[in-house]
Amino acid sequence: MFVTCQQMYPGSPFIAQISAGDETPGATRYATWYSPCDGVILPYTSTRLTGATNNLVACQTHLGYLTDTTVLTQIANFIRS
């Protein structure tokens, strides 16, 4: 397995180091979109961040987000707000 994949596991030393206990540091607003049909992020619930606007998408693949106009509109609205 690639080192970068291992680093992204929930609870990994890398994640602990970059988050330093705060998943959404600073004044930046954070948002996530996640789906049980995402076969890349496992478990898919690990996408959620404490302190972020977390959006559950009913069923979308990892690459499918790139063309999902509903999700893309939600992202654009989040950035605009």
C-alpha positions in Angstrom: 0.0 0.0 0.0 1.2 3.5 -0.7 2.5 5.5 2.2 0.1 8.4 1.4 -2.9 6.0 1.7 -1.6 4.8 5.1 -1.2 8.4 6.2 -4.9 9.1 5.5 -6.3 6.4 7.7 -8.4 7.8 10.6 -6.3 8.0 13.7 -3.0 7.7 11.8 0.0 9.6 13.3 0.0 11.8 10.2 -3.6 12.9 10.7 -3.0 13.4 14.4 0.0 15.6 13.6 -1.7 17.8 11.1 -4.9 18.2 13.0 -3.2 18.5 16.4 -6.6 17.5 18.0 -8.5 20.2 16.1 -10.0 18.9 12.8 -11.0 22.4 11.7 -8.4 24.9 13.0 -8.5 28.6 12.6 -11.2 30.9 11.3 -11.6 29.0 8.0 -15.0 27.5 7.4 -14.8 23.8 6.4 -17.3 21.5 4.6 -17.3 17.9 3.5 -19.4 15.8 1.2 -19.5 12.1 1.8 -21.4 9.0 0.5 -21.8 5.4 1.5 -21.3 4.6 -2.2 -17.7 6.1 -2.2 -15.5 3.0 -2.7 -12.3 5.0 -2.1 -12.8 6.6 1.3 -13.2 3.8 3.8 -15.0 4.0 6.0 -16.9 6.8 4.2 -17.9 8.3 7.5 -14.2 9.2 8.2 -14.7 12.1 5.8 -16.8 14.0 8.4 -14.9 16.6 10.4 -15.9 17.9 13.8 -16.7 21.6 13.4 -17.4 21.4 9.7 -20.6 21.5 7.6 -20.8 17.8 6.8 -23.1 16.8 3.9 -24.2 13.3 3.4 -24.8 12.5 -0.3 -27.3 9.6 -0.8 -25.2 7.6 -3.2 -22.2 8.9 -5.2 -18.9 7.4 -6.2 -15.6 9.1 -5.4 -15.1 10.2 -9.0 -18.8 10.9 -9.5 -18.6 14.0 -7.3 -16.7 15.6 -10.2 -19.8 15.6 -12.4 -22.7 15.7 -9.8 -24.3 19.0 -10.5 -26.2 18.9 -7.2 -23.0 18.5 -5.2 -21.1 21.0 -7.3 -23.9 23.5 -6.8 -23.9 22.9 -3.0 -20.1 23.5 -3.0 -20.4 26.7 -5.0 -23.1 27.9 -2.6 -21.0 27.1 0.4 -18.0 29.0 -1.0 -20.2 32.0 -1.9 -21.8 32.1 1.6 
